[in-house]
C-alpha cells in the first residue's frame, strides 16, 4: 500500500528476476564446486524469497546452506535439486499469472 500498485509490481518483478538469476548462479556454483559462492547465493535467495512471501523457497534455500555447512554432498545434491524444482515452478506460476493479467 505504501508503494502503490505500479511501484509494488516493479519491486516484485525485479525480485522475481533476481530470484531467477540467483537460482541459476547457485546451480552454476554447485557444478563448479564453488561452495562458498554457492552458500552466498543461497543466502541471498533466502532474503529475496522472504521479502516477497515465498517462504517455501526460503526454507529450502536455508536447507541448502545447512547441507553446505555440514559437508554432506549427497544431501546437498538432493536439496539443490529440490530448490531448483520449487524455484522454477514458483517462478513459472507467477509469470503465468502475470501474463494472464496483461
MODELLER restraints for C-alpha pairs under 7 A, 6 or more apart:
rsr = mdl.restraints
at = mdl.atoms
rsr.add(forms.Gaussian(group=physical.xy_distance, feature=features.Distance(at['CA:12:A'], at['CA:52:A']), mean=6.88, stdev=0.5))
rsr.add(forms.Gaussian(group=physical.xy_distance, feature=features.Distance(at['CA:15:A'], at['CA:48:A']), mean=6.52, stdev=0.5))
rsr.add(forms.Gaussian(group=physical.xy_distance, feature=features.Distance(at['CA:19:A'], at['CA:45:A']), mean=6.35, stdev=0.5))
rsr.add(forms.Gaussian(group=physical.xy_distance, feature=features.Distance(at['CA:19:A'], at['CA:48:A']), mean=6.97, stdev=0.5))
rsr.add(forms.Gaussian(group=physical.xy_distance, feature=features.Distance(at['CA:22:A'], at['CA:41:A']), mean=6.05, stdev=0.5))
rsr.add(forms.Gaussian(group=physical.xy_distance, feature=features.Distance(at['CA:22:A'], at['CA:45:A']), mean=6.48, stdev=0.5))
rsr.add(forms.Gaussian(group=physical.xy_distance, feature=features.Distance(at['CA:23:A'], at['CA:84:A']), mean=6.68, stdev=0.5))
rsr.add(forms.Gaussian(group=physical.xy_distance, feature=features.Distance(at['CA:25:A'], at['CA:41:A']), mean=6.95, stdev=0.5))
rsr.add(forms.Gaussian(group=physical.xy_distance, feature=features.Distance(at['CA:26:A'], at['CA:38:A']), mean=5.04, stdev=0.5))
rsr.add(forms.Gaussian(group=physical.xy_distance, feature=features.Distance(at['CA:26:A'], at['CA:41:A']), mean=5.62, stdev=0.5))
rsr.add(forms.Gaussian(group=physical.xy_distance, feature=features.Distance(at['CA:26:A'], at['CA:42:A']), mean=6.41, stdev=0.5))
rsr.add(forms.Gaussian(group=physical.xy_distance, feature=features.Distance(at['CA:29:A'], at['CA:35:A']), mean=6.54, stdev=0.5))
rsr.add(forms.Gaussian(group=physical.xy_distance, feature=features.Distance(at['CA:29:A'], at['CA:37:A']), mean=6.42, stdev=0.5))
rsr.add(forms.Gaussian(group=physical.xy_distance, feature=features.Distance(at['CA:29:A'], at['CA:38:A']), mean=5.15, stdev=0.5))
rsr.add(forms.Gaussian(group=physical.xy_distance, feature=features.Distance(at['CA:30:A'], at['CA:38:A']), mean=6.35, stdev=0.5))
rsr.add(forms.Gaussian(group=physical.xy_distance, feature=features.Distance(at['CA:35:A'], at['CA:68:A']), mean=6.86, stdev=0.5))
rsr.add(forms.Gaussian(group=physical.xy_distance, feature=features.Distance(at['CA:39:A'], at['CA:65:A']), mean=5.52, stdev=0.5))
rsr.add(forms.Gaussian(group=physical.xy_distance, feature=features.Distance(at['CA:39:A'], at['CA:68:A']), mean=6.90, stdev=0.5))
rsr.add(forms.Gaussian(group=physical.xy_distance, feature=features.Distance(at['CA:42:A'], at['CA:61:A']), mean=5.41, stdev=0.5))
rsr.add(forms.Gaussian(group=physical.xy_distance, feature=features.Distance(at['CA:42:A'], at['CA:64:A']), mean=6.99, stdev=0.5))
rsr.add(forms.Gaussian(group=physical.xy_distance, feature=features.Distance(at['CA:42:A'], at['CA:65:A']), mean=6.50, stdev=0.5))
rsr.add(forms.Gaussian(group=physical.xy_distance, feature=features.Distance(at['CA:43:A'], at['CA:61:A']), mean=6.98, stdev=0.5))
rsr.add(forms.Gaussian(group=physical.xy_distance, feature=features.Distance(at['CA:45:A'], at['CA:58:A']), mean=6.52, stdev=0.5))
rsr.add(forms.Gaussian(group=physical.xy_distance, feature=features.Distance(at['CA:45:A'], at['CA:61:A']), mean=6.46, stdev=0.5))
rsr.add(forms.Gaussian(group=physical.xy_distance, feature=features.Distance(at['CA:46:A'], at['CA:58:A']), mean=4.25, stdev=0.5))
rsr.add(forms.Gaussian(group=physical.xy_distance, feature=features.Distance(at['CA:46:A'], at['CA:61:A']), mean=5.86, stdev=0.5))
rsr.add(forms.Gaussian(group=physical.xy_distance, feature=features.Distance(at['CA:46:A'], at['CA:62:A']), mean=6.54, stdev=0.5))
rsr.add(forms.Gaussian(group=physical.xy_distance, feature=features.Distance(at['CA:49:A'], at['CA:55:A']), mean=6.36, stdev=0.5))
rsr.add(forms.Gaussian(group=physical.xy_distance, feature=features.Distance(at['CA:49:A'], at['CA:57:A']), mean=6.31, stdev=0.5))
rsr.add(forms.Gaussian(group=physical.xy_distance, feature=features.Distance(at['CA:49:A'], at['CA:58:A']), mean=5.31, stdev=0.5))
rsr.add(forms.Gaussian(group=physical.xy_distance, feature=features.Distance(at['CA:50:A'], at['CA:58:A']), mean=6.09, stdev=0.5))
rsr.add(forms.Gaussian(group=physical.xy_distance, feature=features.Distance(at['CA:57:A'], at['CA:83:A']), mean=6.73, stdev=0.5))
rsr.add(forms.Gaussian(group=physical.xy_distance, feature=features.Distance(at['CA:57:A'], at['CA:86:A']), mean=6.52, stdev=0.5))
rsr.add(forms.Gaussian(group=physical.xy_distance, feature=features.Distance(at['CA:57:A'], at['CA:87:A']), mean=6.35, stdev=0.5))
rsr.add(forms.Gaussian(group=physical.xy_distance, feature=features.Distance(at['CA:60:A'], at['CA:83:A']), mean=5.74, stdev=0.5))
rsr.add(forms.Gaussian(group=physical.xy_distance, feature=features.Distance(at['CA:61:A'], at['CA:83:A']), mean=6.37, stdev=0.5))
rsr.add(forms.Gaussian(group=physical.xy_distance, feature=features.Distance(at['CA:63:A'], at['CA:79:A']), mean=6.92, stdev=0.5))
rsr.add(forms.Gaussian(group=physical.xy_distance, feature=features.Distance(at['CA:64:A'], at['CA:76:A']), mean=6.05, stdev=0.5))
rsr.add(forms.Gaussian(group=physical.xy_distance, feature=features.Distance(at['CA:64:A'], at['CA:79:A']), mean=5.85, stdev=0.5))
rsr.add(forms.Gaussian(group=physical.xy_distance, feature=features.Distance(at['CA:64:A'], at['CA:80:A']), mean=6.18, stdev=0.5))
rsr.add(forms.Gaussian(group=physical.xy_distance, feature=features.Distance(at['CA:67:A'], at['CA:75:A']), mean=6.21, stdev=0.5))
rsr.add(forms.Gaussian(group=physical.xy_distance, feature=features.Distance(at['CA:67:A'], at['CA:76:A']), mean=5.10, stdev=0.5))
rsr.add(forms.Gaussian(group=physical.xy_distance, feature=features.Distance(at['CA:68:A'], at['CA:76:A']), mean=6.53, stdev=0.5))
